[in-house]
Amino acid sequence: MIVHKLVLGLFTATLLGSCSMMMGRSTTYTFKHNPTAADPAAMGRAVASRDGSMVSTTLTLSGLTPSKAYIAHYHAFGPASSTDPCASNGPVTLGFPNFTADASGKVSVTVTGDMAKIAGDMGAYINVHYASDPSVVPICAPVKMTKS
């Protein structure tokens, strides 16, 4: 009986340890260049890490216009597409802080928000826009590829 409780205790500790590692797991998304002449060398990645009901996402970008101001957002799927989230023209669900590329066109920016704002069809993609003209979207990172 004591051995049985000891084995059960070790199993439970291992199981709980595995759950806590899964909560801190991160996912990386690669940005793709949109069909625009803006920032032709722009590229980057988004790393999203979940902790309970919160998600922290860090964008690491390069090839941007040096010293130019940008904005970035998570967007929900829009009505324009069911297969390419970046072309779907969906509403903003979570915004990153405004940022400016450094002298070499690089930047790193992080946002933390409630997972509910980017779950399901929410947060299907991340767009990087010019702050001076949000209609200019050099790069996009698809986060979810199809509507639910």
C-alpha positions, 0 to 999 in steps of 0.5 A: 500500500505504501509503495502504491501511494509512493508511485501514485505520488510520483506519477502525479508530480510528473503529470503536474510538471508536464502541465506547467511546461505546456502552459509556458509553451511558445509558438513561432509565426513567420511573416510573409511580404504582402503584395506591395512595394513597401519595405521590399526587404521586410521580414520577421517572426512573431513568438507567442507564449501562453501563460494561463489566460494571457498570451505574450507576443514578441515581434522581431522584425528587420528590413523595415525603413530605418527610423520609420514609425510603424503599428502592428495588430492582431486581426480577426478573420475578415469576410474577404477570404476563408483561406488567406487570413492576411487577405481577409481584411478583418477587424483589429483584436489586439494592438501592439505598442507603436514602434519605430525601426532603428537606424538599420531597419530592425525592431523588437516589440512585445504585447501581452493580452488576454488569450480570448482576444486572439482565440478562435477566429480572433487573431487570425493574423498579425499585420505590420502597418506604416503609422503614417498610412495604415493602408500600407501593410508591408508584412503579415504573419498568418496565425491561423490558416482557416476559419472555424 
